Amino acid sequence: MLFLQSNSFSGPLPSDFSAWDNLSVLNLSNNRFDGSIPRSISSLAQLSSLDLANNSLDGEIPDLGLANLQELNLSNNNLSGVIPKSLLGFPRSAFVGNDVGLVNSSVEQSDVSPVPGEAGPGPGPGHRPRNWWREAWFLGIVIGCGFLGIVAFGFLFFAYCLRRKDGDDGFTGKFPKGSMSPEKAMSGSQDSKNRLVFFEGCNYAFDLEDLLRASAEVLGKGTFGMSYKAILEDANVVVVKRLKEVSAGKREFEQQMELIGSIRHENAVALRAYYYSRDEKLMVNDHCPQGSVSAMLHNQKGEDRIPLDWETRLRIAIGAARGITHIQSINGGKFVHGNIRSSNIFLNSQKNGCVSDFGLATVMSPLAPPISRAAGYRAPEVTDTRKATQASDVYSFGVFLLELLTGKSPVHATGGDELVHLVRWVHSVVREEWTAEVFDLEILRYSHVEEEMVEMLQIALTCVARIPDQRPRMPDLLKMIEDVRLSLAAEVHPETSSAPIPLH
């Protein structure tokens, strides 16, 4: 799918589209493209939606002959000539604002319905180009008819024409702020399968159309798909995750999203909405402006980099452990995070660790063989079974603790091209009794916390035991880390060491 609408692109369209043979949706509307429509578009056999509206394209409309084409909009260009027979099945609104007529001149204009949502032949030979006031007139006719679904379809078609190829025409405007539970959202229309489904307590008010035209920034590619930072027109910022390789069916996917969406904890990033269609699965999460722990440890460089002192890393570890412990208690204590890694752990508003991307492993295709840095987080049994468990969550969290302690990625390169697995490297250093060489130089400066760092290292090593039964459970693991926090507090503030110190 390629969406380049509402920019200021100009000049002719590419002459050769044959290299894009897997393209299903092409939207180049609301730009300044000129020249003719390339005949090579007819080579896009998979194309189901083509939108070239509101440009300055001229010449005749080519006979595209696209068997899978379901949506077409060529309105408000400078096209002339006749509408090819293969395109006569599309509504008249697809051709308004051009000087085009029918192939069969015997069809009288009075025989053609003016309703823009009606499939039928295009304008007659004597038809003059439509202007904006006539487009508005057509919309008025549709609104007067009272067909709510067709109104929404006409509005989207007129404004941005960003729809999915499996019939995404079911919008009825923005959801009322904070009032749409999943049940209400899903029962709002027969086309509910193509709606954003919001969860109870969500304060956002936008629809899929708003989301698609929002200013977006790529945050990164994760295990289960690409994540984007989307800035909506009302200045709200959300994170949109496009899921790839979803193996679950629609009902199973919806049930899992409802389960994930019900999780509310200060150390877990909230899922606010999701979208399901045959070709697109989206998740909308809260945005954490502090960024991920991975970026803080590995990507931030130069003068702008903020060193992570030991107490900050400890707060991150405790917050993440609290979040994971809560997540695993869901669904009768059977819930699994399934994708614990530093890029999925953020800082919340209180600067404590906060986990995201949980619960997706059950709806995705089995994890691929380890070939990337993410593989360094996987427990040995997951590499064989491709199935995440609560015990494998503990292993992944142990790798994350080692990452906090060492400042190194779970799989990193040495001076040469050799890749080193973090768990093996730490074991080898500890075995040689060079434990001090394990720790990140940034935290070695704090000499009074060496004992706590060694305690945390021992905890991490119990988590990455090869045998799952030898690993601690998350509630026990959380208590061990909190005890380290208390010992640090006792050293810094001995007069308050008898009482737990909150992370806020």
SETIVO-792020 format. One record per residue (C-alpha): residue number from 0; x, y, z. Coordinates in steps of 0.2 Angstrom, whole numbers. Layout:
<pts>
PT/num/x/y/z
PT/NUM/X/Y/Z
...
</pts>
This chain:
<pts>
PT/num/x/y/z
PT/0/0/0/0
PT/1/7/17/-5
PT/2/-1/33/3
PT/3/6/50/-4
PT/4/-10/60/-4
PT/5/-11/78/2
PT/6/7/83/-2
PT/7/14/95/-15
PT/8/21/83/-27
PT/9/22/89/-45
PT/10/27/83/-62
PT/11/22/68/-72
PT/12/18/51/-64
PT/13/32/38/-66
PT/14/30/30/-83
PT/15/34/12/-77
PT/16/24/4/-63
PT/17/28/-14/-68
PT/18/41/-15/-54
PT/19/27/-13/-41
PT/20/17/-28/-46
PT/21/12/-32/-28
PT/22/4/-15/-25
PT/23/-14/-16/-19
PT/24/-18/2/-14
PT/25/-11/17/-23
PT/26/-16/35/-17
PT/27/-8/50/-25
PT/28/-23/62/-23
PT/29/-22/80/-18
PT/30/-6/84/-26
PT/31/0/93/-42
PT/32/4/79/-53
PT/33/2/83/-72
PT/34/4/73/-88
PT/35/-6/58/-93
PT/36/-11/42/-83
PT/37/3/29/-87
PT/38/-4/14/-95
PT/39/9/4/-86
PT/40/-3/5/-71
PT/41/-13/-9/-80
PT/42/2/-21/-75
PT/43/-3/-20/-56
PT/44/-13/-35/-56
PT/45/-16/-35/-37
PT/46/-22/-17/-37
PT/47/-39/-15/-29
PT/48/-39/4/-25
PT/49/-33/18/-36
PT/50/-35/37/-31
PT/51/-28/50/-42
PT/52/-41/64/-38
PT/53/-37/82/-37
PT/54/-22/83/-48
PT/55/-19/91/-65
PT/56/-18/75/-75
PT/57/-24/77/-93
PT/58/-26/66/-109
PT/59/-38/51/-110
PT/60/-42/38/-97
PT/61/-32/22/-102
PT/62/-42/6/-102
PT/63/-33/-2/-86
PT/64/-41/-19/-87
PT/65/-38/-22/-68
PT/66/-49/-37/-63
PT/67/-46/-34/-44
PT/68/-50/-15/-45
PT/69/-64/-11/-32
PT/70/-61/8/-29
PT/71/-57/21/-41
PT/72/-56/40/-40
PT/73/-50/51/-55
PT/74/-61/66/-51
PT/75/-56/84/-53
PT/76/-42/83/-65
PT/77/-41/88/-84
PT/78/-45/72/-92
PT/79/-54/71/-108
PT/80/-62/58/-120
PT/81/-72/44/-116
PT/82/-73/32/-101
PT/83/-67/15/-105
PT/84/-80/1/-105
PT/85/-70/-8/-91
PT/86/-72/7/-79
PT/87/-91/10/-82
PT/88/-96/0/-67
PT/89/-88/13/-55
PT/90/-99/28/-48
PT/91/-100/44/-57
PT/92/-91/53/-43
PT/93/-76/44/-49
PT/94/-75/55/-64
PT/95/-83/72/-60
PT/96/-73/87/-63
PT/97/-66/80/-80
PT/98/-72/82/-98
PT/99/-76/64/-101
PT/100/-91/55/-108
PT/101/-98/38/-111
PT/102/-92/25/-123
PT/103/-110/22/-129
PT/104/-116/39/-135
PT/105/-134/32/-136
PT/106/-136/32/-117
PT/107/-145/48/-113
PT/108/-140/58/-98
PT/109/-157/57/-91
PT/110/-155/38/-89
PT/111/-141/40/-77
PT/112/-144/41/-59
PT/113/-135/57/-50
PT/114/-132/48/-34
PT/115/-113/47/-32
PT/116/-113/31/-22
PT/117/-123/22/-36
PT/118/-113/10/-47
PT/119/-118/14/-65
PT/120/-112/22/-81
PT/121/-103/38/-82
PT/122/-109/55/-88
PT/123/-117/57/-105
PT/124/-108/64/-120
PT/125/-115/82/-118
PT/126/-110/82/-100
PT/127/-99/97/-95
PT/128/-86/96/-81
PT/129/-92/96/-64
PT/130/-87/110/-52
PT/131/-86/110/-33
PT/132/-103/117/-31
PT/133/-110/102/-40
PT/134/-100/90/-30
PT/135/-107/98/-14
PT/136/-125/96/-22
PT/137/-122/78/-24
PT/138/-117/76/-6
PT/139/-132/86/-1
PT/140/-143/73/-11
PT/141/-135/59/-2
PT/142/-137/67/15
PT/143/-155/70/11
PT/144/-158/52/7
PT/145/-153/48/25
PT/146/-142/33/20
PT/147/-129/36/34
PT/148/-116/23/27
PT/149/-117/31/10
PT/150/-115/48/17
PT/151/-99/43/26
PT/152/-93/34/10
PT/153/-96/50/0
PT/154/-88/61/12
PT/155/-72/51/13
PT/156/-72/49/-6
PT/157/-73/67/-8
PT/158/-61/72/6
PT/159/-46/60/6
PT/160/-52/43/-1
PT/161/-41/33/10
PT/162/-50/16/11
PT/163/-44/-2/12
PT/164/-47/-14/-2
PT/165/-59/-26/8
PT/166/-73/-13/8
PT/167/-68/0/22
PT/168/-83/11/20
PT/169/-91/10/37
PT/170/-86/26/46
PT/171/-99/37/54
PT/172/-87/51/61
PT/173/-77/52/77
PT/174/-82/42/92
PT/175/-88/51/107
PT/176/-74/56/118
PT/177/-71/43/132
PT/178/-88/34/129
PT/179/-85/20/118
PT/180/-83/3/126
PT/181/-78/-11/114
PT/182/-96/-18/114
PT/183/-103/-1/110
PT/184/-90/2/96
PT/185/-93/-15/88
PT/186/-112/-14/89
PT/187/-113/3/81
PT/188/-114/-3/63
PT/189/-114/-18/52
PT/190/-98/-12/45
PT/191/-90/-13/62
PT/192/-76/-24/56
PT/193/-68/-9/48
PT/194/-68/3/63
PT/195/-56/8/76
PT/196/-62/-1/92
PT/197/-59/10/107
PT/198/-58/4/125
PT/199/-67/10/140
PT/200/-59/26/148
PT/201/-50/31/132
PT/202/-50/50/130
PT/203/-45/51/112
PT/204/-58/56/99
PT/205/-52/51/81
PT/206/-56/38/68
PT/207/-46/28/56
PT/208/-46/42/43
PT/209/-39/54/56
PT/210/-25/42/60
PT/211/-21/39/42
PT/212/-18/57/38
PT/213/-9/61/54
PT/214/9/66/54
PT/215/19/50/57
PT/216/37/46/62
PT/217/44/28/61
PT/218/50/23/78
PT/219/57/6/73
PT/220/53/-12/67
PT/221/50/-24/81
PT/222/47/-43/82
PT/223/29/-41/78
PT/224/28/-26/66
PT/225/33/-8/63
PT/226/29/6/76
PT/227/25/24/71
PT/228/23/40/81
PT/229/7/48/75
PT/230/3/66/79
PT/231/-16/69/77
PT/232/-24/86/71
PT/233/-29/89/89
PT/234/-10/88/94
PT/235/-13/71/104
PT/236/1/59/101
PT/237/-1/40/100
PT/238/10/25/95
PT/239/2/15/81
PT/240/9/-3/78
PT/241/6/-12/62
PT/242/5/-30/65
PT/243/13/-42/53
PT/244/11/-61/52
PT/245/-5/-62/62
PT/246/-10/-80/62
PT/247/-26/-79/73
PT/248/-43/-77/65
PT/249/-54/-62/68
PT/250/-63/-68/83
PT/251/-48/-74/92
PT/252/-39/-58/88
PT/253/-53/-47/95
PT/254/-54/-58/111
PT/255/-35/-56/114
PT/256/-36/-37/110
PT/257/-50/-35/123
PT/258/-39/-44/136
PT/259/-24/-33/132
PT/260/-35/-18/132
PT/261/-42/-22/149
PT/262/-25/-21/157
PT/263/-22/-5/167
PT/264/-6/-3/177
PT/265/5/12/180
PT/266/20/1/174
PT/267/11/-6/158
PT/268/8/5/142
PT/269/-11/5/139
PT/270/-19/-1/123
PT/271/-32/12/119
PT/272/-39/5/102
PT/273/-36/-8/89
PT/274/-41/-10/71
PT/275/-44/-27/61
PT/276/-47/-30/43
PT/277/-42/-44/32
PT/278/-26/-34/26
PT/279/-22/-23/41
PT/280/-21/-25/59
PT/281/-17/-10/70
PT/282/-14/-6/88
PT/283/-15/11/96
PT/284/-5/14/112
PT/285/-1/28/123
PT/286/15/37/118
PT/287/29/38/131
PT/288/39/54/127
PT/289/54/48/138
PT/290/58/35/125
PT/291/64/17/126
PT/292/77/10/138
PT/293/86/3/122
PT/294/88/21/115
PT/295/94/27/131
PT/296/107/13/132
PT/297/113/11/114
PT/298/107/25/103
PT/299/109/42/112
PT/300/126/48/109
PT/301/136/64/110
PT/302/132/79/121
PT/303/114/76/121
PT/304/115/59/129
PT/305/109/58/147
PT/306/119/45/157
PT/307/109/33/167
PT/308/115/32/185
PT/309/113/17/195
PT/310/97/23/205
PT/311/88/26/188
PT/312/93/9/181
PT/313/86/2/197
PT/314/70/11/196
PT/315/68/5/178
PT/316/71/-13/183
PT/317/58/-12/198
PT/318/45/-3/187
PT/319/47/-16/173
PT/320/46/-30/185
PT/321/30/-24/193
PT/322/22/-22/176
PT/323/27/-39/171
PT/324/21/-47/187
PT/325/4/-38/185
PT/326/3/-44/167
PT/327/6/-62/171
PT/328/-7/-62/185
PT/329/-21/-58/171
PT/330/-32/-72/164
PT/331/-31/-82/180
PT/332/-12/-81/181
PT/333/-10/-88/163
PT/334/-5/-72/153
PT/335/12/-71/145
PT/336/21/-55/139
PT/337/30/-64/126
PT/338/42/-50/120
PT/339/52/-43/134
PT/340/66/-32/127
PT/341/74/-15/131
PT/342/65/-7/116
PT/343/48/-12/123
PT/344/52/-5/140
PT/345/50/14/143
PT/346/50/27/156
PT/347/33/33/162
PT/348/29/50/169
PT/349/37/46/186
PT/350/53/40/177
PT/351/50/22/181
PT/352/51/7/170
PT/353/35/3/160
PT/354/32/-12/148
PT/355/23/-13/132
PT/356/20/-25/117
PT/357/13/-38/129
PT/358/1/-53/125
PT/359/4/-53/106
PT/360/13/-70/104
PT/361/-3/-79/105
PT/362/-10/-71/89
PT/363/5/-70/79
PT/364/14/-84/68
PT/365/27/-94/77
PT/366/43/-84/81
PT/367/55/-86/67
PT/368/72/-93/70
PT/369/84/-81/79
PT/370/93/-70/67
PT/371/93/-53/75
PT/372/97/-44/91
PT/373/80/-48/97
PT/374/85/-67/97
PT/375/97/-63/112
PT/376/82/-61/123
PT/377/74/-78/119
PT/378/75/-92/131
PT/379/83/-108/124
PT/380/67/-118/125
PT/381/58/-104/114
PT/382/71/-106/101
PT/383/65/-125/99
PT/384/47/-124/103
PT/385/43/-106/96
PT/386/31/-104/111
PT/387/33/-91/124
PT/388/29/-95/143
PT/389/30/-86/159
PT/390/46/-95/162
PT/391/53/-88/146
PT/392/47/-71/151
PT/393/58/-72/166
PT/394/73/-77/155
PT/395/70/-62/144
PT/396/69/-51/159
PT/397/85/-58/165
PT/398/94/-53/149
PT/399/86/-36/151
PT/400/94/-34/168
PT/401/111/-39/161
PT/402/109/-26/148
PT/403/105/-13/161
PT/404/121/-19/171
PT/405/133/-20/157
PT/406/127/-7/144
PT/407/129/-20/131
PT/408/116/-27/118
PT/409/110/-45/121
PT/410/119/-49/105
PT/411/134/-37/101
PT/412/150/-37/90
PT/413/167/-37/97
PT/414/182/-28/89
PT/415/181/-40/74
PT/416/165/-46/66
PT/417/161/-59/79
PT/418/145/-58/87
PT/419/144/-61/106
PT/420/129/-67/116
PT/421/128/-57/131
PT/422/123/-71/143
PT/423/138/-82/138
PT/424/149/-67/139
PT/425/144/-63/157
PT/426/145/-81/162
PT/427/163/-82/155
PT/428/168/-66/164
PT/429/161/-71/181
PT/430/169/-88/179
PT/431/186/-80/178
PT/432/182/-69/193
PT/433/183/-53/184
PT/434/166/-48/189
PT/435/170/-29/189
PT/436/173/-30/171
PT/437/155/-34/168
PT/438/148/-18/173
PT/439/145/-2/162
PT/440/158/11/165
PT/441/144/24/168
PT/442/138/15/184
PT/443/156/10/190
PT/444/159/28/195
PT/445/146/26/209
PT/446/158/16/221
PT/447/145/15/236
PT/448/133/4/225
PT/449/145/-10/220
PT/450/137/-22/232
PT/451/120/-19/225
PT/452/126/-21/207
PT/453/134/-38/212
PT/454/117/-43/220
PT/455/108/-38/204
PT/456/120/-47/194
PT/457/117/-63/204
PT/458/98/-61/202
PT/459/100/-59/183
PT/460/110/-75/182
PT/461/97/-85/191
PT/462/84/-78/178
PT/463/94/-84/163
PT/464/96/-102/170
PT/465/95/-114/155
PT/466/82/-125/164
PT/467/65/-116/166
PT/468/61/-124/183
PT/469/77/-116/190
PT/470/71/-98/186
PT/471/62/-88/199
PT/472/44/-83/197
PT/473/40/-65/193
PT/474/33/-61/211
PT/475/48/-68/219
PT/476/60/-60/207
PT/477/51/-43/210
PT/478/54/-45/229
PT/479/72/-49/226
PT/480/74/-33/216
PT/481/65/-22/228
PT/482/76/-29/242
PT/483/91/-22/232
PT/484/82/-5/231
PT/485/79/-5/250
PT/486/97/-9/254
PT/487/103/5/242
PT/488/90/17/252
PT/489/97/11/268
PT/490/115/16/263
PT/491/109/33/256
PT/492/96/37/269
PT/493/100/26/285
PT/494/87/35/295
PT/495/73/29/283
PT/496/79/12/279
PT/497/65/3/289
PT/498/51/8/278
PT/499/49/5/259
PT/500/53/19/248
PT/501/40/22/234
PT/502/46/24/217
PT/503/36/39/213
</pts>
